[in-house]
Amino acid sequence: MSNRSAPASAQATVPWATLSCGAVQGWLADAAPGAHVALLVDGRVVAAAPAGPGAFSLALPGLAQGRVIEVRRTDTGARLLLPADPTSVQRPRWEGCAVRDGRIEGEFTLADAVPVLVEMLDGDRVHAHGFSEPEGTRHRFVLALPTLLPAGQTVRLVPRIGGLSLPEAALSLTAEAVGIVGYV
């Protein structure tokens, strides 16, 4: 569960959820401690997250393939997000990235023209993160690599954009190629 605040328009008791860029985010003011929300694809639960009271966030697992996506409260069964077509959630189109001066610089295209969280992960470990800078639908990012990579080993970093992993765009790095050598 996140400590984020809901927008002023949602701080009442009205629950809400939005779907964009590979994630569902929302607000439940009246949820009991321990309550959860569930993400369903074609009626099958594919993800769940703690939901209350306060803000919640669910990452869509890869491409949510199916005919209908919906979000429901697990305590009441109430819908928080009306059924939607999974194709309405645009998957980012990866344009590429490169390592320069100990930083990862890259671009992707996305329908939303708002900054989006970009992370580079090795398994569950985040090696770099920051927000994209949108120019229309094209997003650029520059991520510092604050962690030292193990000398003599290759690390496979998978980009995650707005909670959506893009394993096909993985970047293989060595400490020698980045120019920062150390042990983790």
Phi, psi and chi 1 to 4 in degrees:
 res  aa     phi    psi   chi1   chi2   chi3   chi4
   1 MET       -  142.7 -178.4  172.1   73.6      -
   2 SER   -95.4  154.7  171.3      -      -      -
   3 ASN   -92.9    7.8  -69.8  -32.3      -      -
   4 ARG   -62.6  154.2  -65.9  171.4  -59.9  149.0
   5 SER   -93.3  152.6  -63.5      -      -      -
   6 ALA   -76.2  156.1      -      -      -      -
   7 PRO   -57.6  153.5  -18.2   25.9      -      -
   8 ALA   -52.6  -37.6      -      -      -      -
   9 SER   -66.9  -17.9   62.4      -      -      -
  10 ALA  -110.3    3.0      -      -      -      -
  11 GLN   -74.1   -3.6  -73.3 -175.7   -8.8      -
  12 ALA   -72.7 -162.0      -      -      -      -
  13 THR   -90.2    8.2   59.3      -      -      -
  14 VAL   -78.2  117.1  178.4      -      -      -
  15 PRO   -73.6  149.3   23.5  -27.9      -      -
  16 TRP  -149.5  161.2   60.0  -90.8      -      -
  17 ALA  -151.8  143.9      -      -      -      -
  18 THR  -127.0  155.6   59.8      -      -      -
  19 LEU  -127.8  118.3  177.4   64.1      -      -
  20 SER  -163.5  151.4   69.1      -      -      -
  21 CYS    46.7   45.2 -171.3      -      -      -
  22 GLY    77.5   15.6      -      -      -      -
  23 ALA  -146.4  154.4      -      -      -      -
  24 VAL  -114.0  129.1  175.7      -      -      -
  25 GLN  -126.7  148.5  -63.3  178.4  -27.9      -
  26 GLY  -165.9 -170.2      -      -      -      -
  27 TRP  -144.7  131.9  177.3  -97.0      -      -
  28 LEU  -130.8  107.6  -79.2  178.7      -      -
  29 ALA   -82.6  -28.2      -      -      -      -
  30 ASP  -101.6   10.0   64.3  -18.7      -      -
  31 ALA   -75.0  140.9      -      -      -      -
  32 ALA   -74.8  151.6      -      -      -      -
  33 PRO   -54.0  136.0  -25.6   34.2      -      -
  34 GLY    91.7   -4.6      -      -      -      -
  35 ALA   -69.4  154.6      -      -      -      -
  36 HIS  -132.3  161.8  -76.3   72.2      -      -
  37 VAL  -116.7  151.5  -67.6      -      -      -
  38 ALA  -124.4  139.3      -      -      -      -
  39 LEU   -98.9  123.9  173.6   67.1      -      -
  40 LEU  -115.8  137.8  -67.4   88.5      -      -
  41 VAL  -119.5  119.0  175.4      -      -      -
  42 ASP    52.0   41.0  -68.4  -19.1      -      -
  43 GLY    80.4    0.5      -      -      -      -
  44 ARG  -107.0  128.9 -176.7  176.0   48.7   93.2
  45 VAL   -69.2  125.0  175.1      -      -      -
  46 VAL  -116.1  -13.0  -64.7      -      -      -
  47 ALA  -162.9  155.1      -      -      -      -
  48 ALA  -146.9  155.5      -      -      -      -
  49 ALA  -151.4  150.4      -      -      -      -
  50 PRO   -58.9  145.9  -19.3   29.3      -      -
  51 ALA  -137.7    9.9      -      -      -      -
  52 GLY  -173.7  167.6      -      -      -      -
  53 PRO   -76.9  146.8   24.2  -28.5      -      -
  54 GLY   127.5 -154.3      -      -      -      -
  55 ALA   -80.7  151.8      -      -      -      -
  56 PHE  -140.1  159.0   66.6   85.5      -      -
  57 SER  -146.5  136.5 -178.9      -      -      -
  58 LEU  -129.2  126.2  -82.0  164.7      -      -
  59 ALA   -83.9  136.4      -      -      -      -
  60 LEU   -71.5  131.1  -67.9  176.1      -      -
  61 PRO   -76.3  101.3   25.2  -28.9      -      -
  62 GLY    57.6 -142.9      -      -      -      -
  63 LEU   -82.9  119.5  -82.5  176.7      -      -
  64 ALA   -78.8   94.1      -      -      -      -
  65 GLN   -90.5  127.2  -63.9 -178.7  -15.3      -
  66 GLY   164.0 -173.3      -      -      -      -
  67 ARG   -96.9  -29.4  -68.4  178.9  -68.1  136.3
  68 VAL  -141.7  130.9  178.6      -      -      -
  69 ILE  -108.9  137.7  -68.7  177.5      -      -
  70 GLU  -148.6  160.0   61.3 -176.4  -44.3      -
  71 VAL  -123.6  131.4  176.1      -      -      -
  72 ARG  -131.7  150.0  -69.3 -175.1  177.8 -102.7
  73 ARG   -73.1  138.8  -67.0  176.0   65.5  150.2
  74 THR   -82.6  -22.1   59.9      -      -      -
  75 ASP   -79.8  -31.4   57.8  -14.5      -      -
  76 THR  -120.0  -17.7   66.1      -      -      -
  77 GLY    81.8   -1.9      -      -      -      -
  78 ALA   -66.6  142.3      -      -      -      -
  79 ARG   -76.5  134.7  -79.6 -170.0  177.8  131.6
  80 LEU  -105.2  -22.1  -63.7  174.1      -      -
  81 LEU  -134.1  122.2  179.7   70.2      -      -
  82 LEU   -60.9  149.9  -67.0  176.3      -      -
  83 PRO   -52.3  134.3  -27.0   35.7      -      -
  84 ALA  -131.8  156.3      -      -      -      -
  85 ASP   -77.7  125.4  179.2  -11.0      -      -
  86 PRO   -56.3  -27.8  -22.5   31.2      -      -
  87 THR   -71.2  -10.9   59.6      -      -      -
  88 SER   -75.4  -13.7   66.7      -      -      -
  89 VAL   -97.0  102.3 -175.8      -      -      -
  90 GLN   -71.1  130.2 -178.4 -164.2    7.2      -
  91 ARG   -78.5  134.2 -176.2  173.8  173.9   85.2
  92 PRO   -60.0  142.4  -16.6   26.7      -      -
  93 ARG   -98.2  114.5 -173.3  176.6   74.8 -143.8
  94 TRP   -74.2  127.0 -173.1 -105.5      -      -
  95 GLU   -99.6  -16.1  -56.8  -67.4  -17.2      -
  96 GLY   124.0  169.9      -      -      -      -
  97 CYS  -155.7  163.9   67.8      -      -      -
  98 ALA  -147.8  159.3      -      -      -      -
  99 VAL  -102.5  125.8  176.5      -      -      -
 100 ARG  -138.3  126.6  -68.7 -176.0 -174.4   89.9
 101 ASP    51.2   43.6  -59.8  -37.8      -      -
 102 GLY    74.0   15.9      -      -      -      -
 103 ARG  -128.2  153.4  -60.4  178.3  -49.7 -172.9
 104 ILE  -102.6  121.7  -60.1  172.5      -      -
 105 GLU  -116.1  135.3  -60.6  177.4   13.1      -
 106 GLY  -161.7 -179.1      -      -      -      -
 107 GLU  -145.5  154.5  -38.8 -174.5  -22.1      -
 108 PHE  -151.3  164.5   58.5   92.9      -      -
 109 THR  -114.6  137.4  -56.8      -      -      -
 110 LEU  -151.6  143.9 -174.6   67.3      -      -
 111 ALA   -61.4  -36.8      -      -      -      -
 112 ASP   -73.5  130.9  -64.9  -26.3      -      -
 113 ALA  -102.3   48.2      -      -      -      -
 114 VAL  -125.4  152.6  -63.6      -      -      -
 115 PRO   -57.1  140.0  -23.6   34.0      -      -
 116 VAL  -128.1  140.4  176.7      -      -      -
 117 LEU   -66.7  129.3  178.3   63.3      -      -
 118 VAL  -119.9  128.5  178.1      -      -      -
 119 GLU  -129.6  150.8  -59.1  166.0  -68.2      -
 120 MET  -119.2  117.9  -63.0  -61.0  -80.1      -
 121 LEU  -119.5  146.2  -66.5   97.3      -      -
 122 ASP  -115.6   98.0  175.5   20.9      -      -
 123 GLY    68.3 -123.0      -      -      -      -
 124 ASP   -94.7   -5.6  -71.2  -25.4      -      -
 125 ARG   -85.9  123.0 -177.1  171.4 -175.4 -157.0
 126 VAL   -85.6  118.6  176.5      -      -      -
 127 HIS   -92.2  -27.8  -81.2  -88.3      -      -
 128 ALA  -155.2  146.5      -      -      -      -
 129 HIS  -155.6  156.8   66.9  -81.4      -      -
 130 GLY   175.3 -174.5      -      -      -      -
 131 PHE  -110.2  147.5  -74.2   87.7      -      -
 132 SER   -74.7  158.3   66.9      -      -      -
 133 GLU  -113.4  104.4  -64.8  179.8   18.8      -
 134 PRO   -77.3  141.1   24.4  -28.7      -      -
 135 GLU  -127.3   87.5  -64.8  172.9    9.1      -
 136 GLY    71.4 -127.6      -      -      -      -
 137 THR   -91.3   -9.0   59.6      -      -      -
 138 ARG   -88.7  129.1 -177.1  166.0  -66.1 -103.2
 139 HIS  -114.4  132.4  -69.1 -111.0      -      -
 140 ARG  -115.2  150.8  -69.2 -173.4  168.3   85.3
 141 PHE  -145.6  153.0   62.0   88.7      -      -
 142 VAL  -134.3  119.7  176.7      -      -      -
 143 LEU  -119.6  124.5  -52.5  174.9      -      -
 144 ALA   -74.1  147.1      -      -      -      -
 145 LEU  -101.1   87.2  -80.9  166.7      -      -
 146 PRO   -77.0  -15.7   27.8  -32.1      -      -
 147 THR   -94.0  145.4   59.0      -      -      -
 148 LEU   -81.6  137.4  -62.4  175.2      -      -
 149 LEU   -88.8  148.6  -58.3  176.0      -      -
 150 PRO   -67.1  131.1    6.3   -6.1      -      -
 151 ALA   -63.0  136.8      -      -      -      -
 152 GLY    76.5    4.7      -      -      -      -
 153 GLN  -120.6  153.9  -64.7  179.8   18.2      -
 154 THR  -100.3  132.5  -60.6      -      -      -
 155 VAL  -110.9  130.5  175.1      -      -      -
 156 ARG   -99.5  109.5 -177.1  175.8 -177.0  -94.5
 157 LEU   -99.6  126.3  -61.9 -179.6      -      -
 158 VAL  -103.0  125.7  173.6      -      -      -
 159 PRO   -72.0  142.3   14.8  -17.5      -      -
 160 ARG  -127.2  119.4 -175.9  165.2   64.2 -173.3
 161 ILE  -113.0  116.8  -61.0  173.3      -      -
 162 GLY    56.1   32.3      -      -      -      -
 163 GLY    90.7   -3.7      -      -      -      -
 164 LEU  -105.4  116.0 -176.9   63.4      -      -
 165 SER   -75.2  142.5  -68.5      -      -      -
 166 LEU  -122.9   74.2  -58.0  173.2      -      -
 167 PRO   -61.4  -26.4   16.5  -24.3      -      -
 168 GLU   -68.9  -13.1   69.8  -81.9    5.3      -
 169 ALA  -106.0   19.1      -      -      -      -
 170 ALA   -57.7  147.1      -      -      -      -
 171 LEU  -116.9  125.2  177.5   65.3      -      -
 172 SER   -96.1  125.8  -66.1      -      -      -
 173 LEU  -128.1  151.4  -66.6  178.6      -      -
 174 THR  -123.3  155.4   62.8      -      -      -
 175 ALA   -59.1  -37.2      -      -      -      -
 176 GLU   -65.3  -39.5  -66.0   77.1   14.2      -
 177 ALA   -69.0  -35.7      -      -      -      -
 178 VAL   -76.6  -30.1  173.4      -      -      -
 179 GLY    93.9    7.1      -      -      -      -
 180 ILE  -123.2  116.6  -57.9  171.4      -      -
 181 VAL  -113.4  135.2  178.3      -      -      -
 182 GLY  -173.8 -174.5      -      -      -      -
 183 TYR  -123.5  139.4  -66.0   90.9      -      -
 184 VAL  -117.7      -  -70.4      -      -      -
